[in-house]
Each structure stands twice: as C-alpha cells, then as structure tokens.
C-alpha cells in the first residue's frame, strides 16, 4: 500500500473509504456515527476527552492528536487483506508519541472467533498471520481461540504502528454507539488476556507488550441517529455549509433579538421527533418561520406565510438571489411553495449576509 494521505472533506470522505458503503453508511451504523462524532473536531470529541481525563492515568491527562487516518490499513504477514482499522490516531501524550487504533461499534460483532477464523485446516497464510500476532502480543494460541479475531488483529496493528514510529505507548480504543453496551463482554474477555480488567467508559493499563505500554479503552456515545441536529448539519455537502447551518441555529437560539421566544417546531408538534428538518417557531405563534431541511437537495427555508406574504416572499427571493449571485430556482426543479424563500447555504459567504432576512421572516410570520 502506498502511504499517501489527503485531508478529509466532511464525513463523505469517510464513506468513500468503506469497502461496502451501502451496507455500513447509515445513521445508527458505527461507521457513520464514528465519522459524525470525529470529523471536524479540533482535537478529541468531548466524550473521549472526558474519559481520558477521568482515567486517573497521568499519560491521558493531555492527549493531543497529531494526525488522524480514517479506515487505516495495516499490512500484516500472511498475505490476504490488511488489517483495516476504523480510525488511527498518531498522538502525543506527556511529550511522548502514542498510537491509537479506534474501532467503532454498535451491534456488529468483533468478527469471528479466532478458532472459527483459523478453521480446521488453516492456509499457510493464516498460520503465518496468527503466529505473527501471537508473537507480537506475547499470547498463546490456546488462549485466543475463543476470542474475537478483530480485537486480535487491531491490537497487533496498534503495537506494530507504535514500533514503526518508536512510540512508547499504544491504545486500542473501542468507541461504542450502543446504549446497551453490546459486545462489551467480548472486549472484556480479550483485555483479560493481558491481566487487565476492562471497564466501560474507562482506560485501563498498561500491559508491557514487546517494549510498548499497551492500554485499552471503551467509550460509549449516544448514536446521533436520523433525527438529531448533527444529522441534518451533516447532510450539507461542504464544510462551509455545515458550519453555517450550525451558526444559524446558534444565532436563532442565542443571538437574535427574539432568541428567548424561539422553540423547536417538532418538539411542539411531533412529540419531540423530527422528521425531515430542524424547524424554528415563535412561542407567540403557531407556524415555522425558518427550517433547515433535507428536502430540496438540503437547504435553508424561510417561511413568510402563503396567505399574507406570497408576493413579499417572491421579492425577498429575488433580493437574496441577487445578493448571493445565484438564482435559486435554477438549482431546484420542484415548484416553489408560495410564501417561502429558499437559500443554498453553500452560496452564503458569511452569516451576516442573511440574518436580516431571518429576522424579517420571524416578524412577518407573527402577523395574523
């Protein structure tokens, strides 16, 4: 494998690296949830940083990510497929390098048990690979046959990478998106091989393996799912549009002149379950004045009201189109709804260009 890497461009870059994205790239699936949680963070997701700092291990008090590589492949002896790890971090902790292999999990198992993977008559390649991993980790074959192969090769990968970069420390981290903590028993049984006790939302170790301090961690996060704000932000195709969607939400709820009067439309109308959008409504009224929606190829909509403000909406749409230098209607073959104004966030350079239109939509929507 040629080790050339390029920066990601949103979570879609992670999808492109999957062997079977149609199977694994769905809200609730670990590959999707991991990308959504890790993409774009400055250093570490808060859920990870918290567990690290609460571990009572000095090494994890200040972990700094140097480089992160999604779907990172590590070539192992024996031929065949490389060990593909969901996310590899080269980090620094207490002034020392540390390699971190992260496996995202929901309900899918950690692969076959080693005995099943090996089979009754293993190929020469499988024999070589198993011997290498056992030697690398200081384990005995009989002890691993009922353990999960993915945990074995991922741990072998993080130790191999540590030796490649002369890192003194390595961490195998399971990032679980299962509220029930599915698969934890398999993880704990594997960690036990190293005379350590696996615990949820904790880092344990070290075990000295081949001259490297090996740690294990399990972190649980709520799956973002299809109805969260983060999910709708992620649907925008560019970093700029995703950032702007978040800024709009923050402006409406925290910085607008009417921020104290705004509530979530779907919390009020659909028992807290969002459908295809994030909707904003005034506590004084009954209708949405703005929406971040997955409809119309993902866009931001202002609702002025069909009955009273259809002509005003047309005039506002023309003004916005002229301001942004694009005609919205050319990007959308679907008939526009009277009283609504549409904005492609990828065309907006900064929030300040559109705040007056948001404020006007709020004002007009309150008219009876």
C-alpha positions in Angstrom: 0.0 0.0 0.0 1.3 3.5 -0.8 1.2 5.7 2.2 0.0 8.9 0.8 -2.9 10.6 2.5 -5.1 13.6 1.9 -7.3 15.7 4.2 -10.9 14.7 4.6 -13.6 17.0 3.2 -16.5 16.3 5.5 -17.9 12.9 6.5 -18.5 12.0 2.9 -14.7 11.4 2.6 -15.0 8.6 5.2 -17.8 7.0 3.3 -15.7 6.8 0.2 -13.1 4.7 2.0 -15.5 2.0 3.0 -15.4 -1.3 1.2 -19.2 -1.6 1.2 -20.7 1.8 2.0 -24.2 0.8 1.0 -24.2 -1.7 3.9 -22.3 0.3 6.5 -23.1 4.0 5.8 -26.3 4.6 7.5 -27.4 6.6 10.6 -27.0 4.3 13.6 -24.3 2.2 12.0 -20.9 2.5 13.6 -19.0 3.8 10.5 -21.5 6.7 10.0 -21.7 7.5 13.8 -17.9 7.4 14.2 -17.4 9.8 11.2 -20.0 12.2 12.5 -18.5 12.2 16.0 -14.9 12.6 15.0 -14.9 14.6 11.7 -14.0 18.3 12.2 -13.2 18.1 16.0 -10.2 20.3 17.0 -8.5 17.6 19.0 -10.7 14.9 20.5 -14.5 14.5 20.8 -15.6 15.7 24.2 -16.9 12.3 25.2 -13.4 10.8 24.6 -11.5 13.7 26.2 -13.7 13.3 29.4 -13.0 9.6 29.7 -9.3 10.2 29.1 -9.1 12.9 31.8 -11.1 10.8 34.3 -8.9 7.8 33.9 -6.5 8.7 36.7 -3.7 7.9 34.4 -1.2 10.7 34.0 -0.5 9.8 30.4 -4.1 10.6 29.4 -4.5 14.0 31.1 -3.4 15.9 28.0 -3.6 13.8 24.8 -3.0 15.8 21.6 -3.9 14.4 18.2 -1.2 15.0 15.6 -2.7 13.1 12.7 -5.9 11.1 12.1 -6.4 8.5 9.4 -9.9 7.0 8.8 -10.1 3.4 7.5 -6.4 2.9 8.1 -4.9 -0.3 6.7 -2.0 -2.1 8.3 -0.3 -4.8 6.3 0.3 -8.0 8.4 2.3 -11.1 7.4 0.5 -13.9 5.7 -0.8 -12.1 2.7 -4.6 -11.5 2.2 -6.4 -8.5 3.4 -4.7 -5.9 5.5 -6.0 -5.1 9.0 -8.4 -2.3 8.3 -8.9 -0.1 11.3 -11.8 2.4 11.6 -9.6 5.2 12.7 -5.9 5.6 13.5 -4.6 8.5 15.5 -0.9 9.4 15.9 -1.0 11.4 19.1 1.3 12.9 21.7 0.8 12.4 25.5 3.1 13.8 28.2 5.6 14.6 25.5 5.7 11.1 24.1 4.3 9.6 20.9 1.3 7.3 21.3 -0.5 5.3 18.6 -4.3 4.8 19.0 -6.5 2.4 17.0 -10.2 3.1 17.3 -12.9 0.6 16.5 -16.4 2.0 16.1 -19.1 -0.4 17.2 -22.8 -0.6 17.5 -24.2 -4.2 17.4 -22.0 -5.8 14.7 -19.5 -8.3 16.3 -15.8 -8.1 16.5 -15.5 -10.6 13.6 -15.3 -14.3 14.0 -13.8 -16.1 17.0 -10.1 -16.8 16.2 -10.8 -20.6 16.2 -13.5 -20.1 13.5 -11.4 -17.7 11.5 -8.5 -20.1 11.6 -10.6 -23.2 10.7 -9.7 -26.9 11.0 -7.2 -26.8 8.1 -5.9 -23.2 8.0 -4.0 -21.9 5.0 -0.3 -21.2 5.2 -1.1 -17.5 5.1 -3.4 -17.7 8.1 -0.9 -19.8 10.0 1.8 -17.1 9.4 -0.5 -14.3 10.4 -1.7 -15.9 13.6 1.9 -16.8 14.6 2.9 -13.2 13.9 0.1 -11.7 16.0 0.7 -14.2 18.9 4.4 -13.3 18.9 3.7 -9.6 18.6 1.3 -9.6 21.6 3.0 -12.3 23.7 0.0 -14.6 23.7 -0.6 -18.4 23.4 -2.8 -19.8 20.7 -5.0 -21.9 23.0 -5.8 -18.8 25.0 -7.1 -16.8 22.0 -9.2 -19.4 20.1 -12.4 -18.3 21.8 -11.6 -14.6 21.5 -12.6 -12.3 18.6 -10.2 -12.0 15.7 -10.9 -8.3 15.1 -9.6 -7.4 18.5 -6.6 -9.6 18.0 -5.5 -8.0 14.7 -6.4 -4.5 15.7 -4.3 -4.8 18.8 -1.5 -6.3 16.7 -1.9 -3.3 14.4 -1.6 -0.7 17.1 1.5 -2.3 18.5 3.1 -2.6 15.0 2.4 1.1 14.3 3.9 2.0 17.7 7.1 0.2 16.9 7.2 1.8 13.4 7.2 5.3 14.9 9.2 4.5 18.0 6.2 5.3 20.2 6.4 4.1 23.8 2.6 3.9 24.3 -0.3 2.4 22.3 -4.1 2.3 22.9 -6.8 0.1 21.5 -10.0 2.1 21.9 -13.5 0.8 21.3 -16.0 3.6 20.6 -19.4 2.1 21.2 -22.6 3.6 19.9 -24.8 1.1 21.7 -26.7 2.3 24.8 -26.9 -1.3 26.0 -23.1 -1.8 25.7 -23.4 -4.7 23.3 -20.2 -6.6 22.7 -18.6 -5.4 25.9 -18.2 -9.0 27.2 -16.1 -9.9 24.2 -14.0 -6.8 24.7 -13.5 -7.5 28.5 -12.6 -11.2 27.8 -9.9 -10.1 25.4 -8.5 -7.5 27.7 -8.3 -10.1 30.4 -5.6 -11.9 28.4 -3.3 -9.0 29.4 -4.1 -9.3 33.1 -6.2 -6.2 32.9 -9.9 -5.6 33.8 -11.9 -4.0 31.0 -14.3 -1.3 32.2 -16.9 0.8 30.4 -16.1 4.4 29.8 -12.6 3.9 31.1 -9.0 3.4 30.0 -7.0 0.6 31.7 -3.4 -0.4 31.6 -0.6 -0.5 30.8 0.5 -4.0 29.9 4.0 -4.2 28.7 3.9 -5.8 25.2 7.0 -6.0 23.1 8.5 -3.0 24.8 5.4 -0.9 24.3 3.0 0.2 27.0 -0.4 -1.1 25.8 -3.6 0.4 27.1 -7.3 -0.5 26.4 -10.3 1.8 26.4 -14.1 1.6 26.0 -16.1 4.7 25.4 -19.9 4.8 25.0 -21.7 7.6 23.0 -25.3 8.1 22.1 -25.8 7.4 18.4 -26.6 10.7 16.6 -29.3 9.0 14.5 -31.5 10.4 11.9 -33.4 12.9 14.0 -30.6 15.0 15.6 -29.4 18.4 14.6 -25.9 17.0 13.9 -27.5 14.6 11.4 -29.1 17.5 9.4 -25.9 19.5 9.5 -24.0 16.6 8.1 -26.3 16.4 5.0 -24.8 19.6 3.6 -22.0 18.8 1.1 -19.4 21.4 2.1 -17.6 22.3 5.3 -18.7 25.9 4.8 -22.4 25.0 4.5 -22.3 22.7 7.5 -20.6 25.4 9.6 -23.2 27.9 8.5 -26.1 25.7 9.4 -24.7 25.4 13.0 -24.2 29.2 13.1 -27.8 29.8 12.0 -29.0 27.5 14.8 -26.8 29.4 17.3 -27.9 32.8 16.0 -31.7 32.0 16.3 -31.4 30.5 19.8 -28.7 32.6 21.4 -28.0 35.9 19.5 -31.2 37.0 17.7 -33.3 39.8 19.1 -36.1 37.2 19.7 -33.9 34.3 20.9 -35.8 33.9 24.2 -39.0 33.4 22.2 -37.9 30.6 19.9 -38.6 26.9 20.4 -38.2 23.7 18.3 -41.2 23.3 16.0 -41.1 19.5 16.2 -40.8 19.4 19.9 -44.1 21.2 20.0 -45.9 19.4 17.2 -44.5 15.9 16.9 -43.7 14.8 20.5 -40.0 15.6 20.1 -39.4 13.6 17.0 -38.1 15.5 14.0 -39.0 14.4 10.5 -37.0 15.9 7.6 -35.9 19.1 9.2 -34.9 21.3 12.1 -37.8 23.7 12.4 -38.0 27.0 14.3 -41.2 28.5 15.7 -42.0 31.5 17.9 -43.7 30.8 21.2 -46.1 33.6 20.3 -47.2 31.9 17.1 -48.2 28.6 15.6 -46.1 28.3 12.4 -42.4 27.8 11.5 -40.6 30.9 10.3 -37.4 29.0 9.4 -36.2 25.5 8.6 -33.0 23.6 7.9 -34.3 20.7 5.8 -33.1 17.7 3.9 -35.7 18.4 1.3 -34.9 20.3 -2.0 -31.4 18.8 -2.0 -30.8 20.2 1.5 -31.4 23.9 2.1 -32.4 26.6 4.4 -36.0 27.8 4.1 -37.7 31.0 5.4 -41.5 30.8 5.9 -43.2 34.1 5.5 -46.7 32.7 5.1 -48.7 31.8 1.9 -51.9 33.7 2.8 -50.4 37.0 3.7 -46.9 37.2 2.2 -46.6 35.3 -1.1 -45.6 38.5 -3.0 -43.2 39.6 -0.3 -41.6 36.1 -0.4 -41.1 36.5 -4.2 -39.5 39.9 -3.7 -37.2 38.6 -0.9 -36.2 35.6 -3.0 -35.1 38.0 -5.8 -33.2 40.1 -3.4 -31.4 37.1 -1.9 -30.6 35.7 -5.4 -29.1 39.0 -6.4 -27.1 39.3 -3.2 -25.6 35.8 -3.5 -25.1 35.9 -7.2 -27.1 32.7 -7.9 -30.8 32.2 -8.9 -32.2 29.6 -6.5 -34.8 28.4 -8.9 -32.2 27.3 -11.4 -31.0 24.7 -8.8 -34.4 23.3 -7.9 -36.8 21.7 -10.5 -39.6 21.4 -7.9 -42.3 24.0 -8.0 -41.6 26.6 -5.2 -44.1 26.9 -2.4 -45.8 30.3 -2.2 -44.8 32.3 0.8 -41.4 30.5 1.1 -37.9 31.7 0.5 -35.0 29.3 -0.2 -31.3 29.7 0.5 -28.5 27.3 -0.6 -26.0 27.7 2.3 -23.1 26.8 0.1 -23.6 30.1 -1.7 -23.5 32.2 1.5 -20.1 33.5 2.5 -21.0 34.6 6.0 -24.0 34.5 8.3 -24.3 38.3 8.4 -25.5 38.3 4.8 -28.7 36.6 5.7 -29.6 37.5 9.3 -31.8 40.4 8.3 -33.9 38.0 6.2 -34.2 35.6 9.1 -35.3 38.4 11.4 -37.8 39.6 8.8 -39.3 36.1 8.4 -39.7 35.9 12.2 -41.5 39.3 12.2 -43.8 38.5 9.3 -44.8 35.0 10.5 -46.3 36.5 13.6 -48.8 38.6 11.6 -52.3 37.2 11.7 
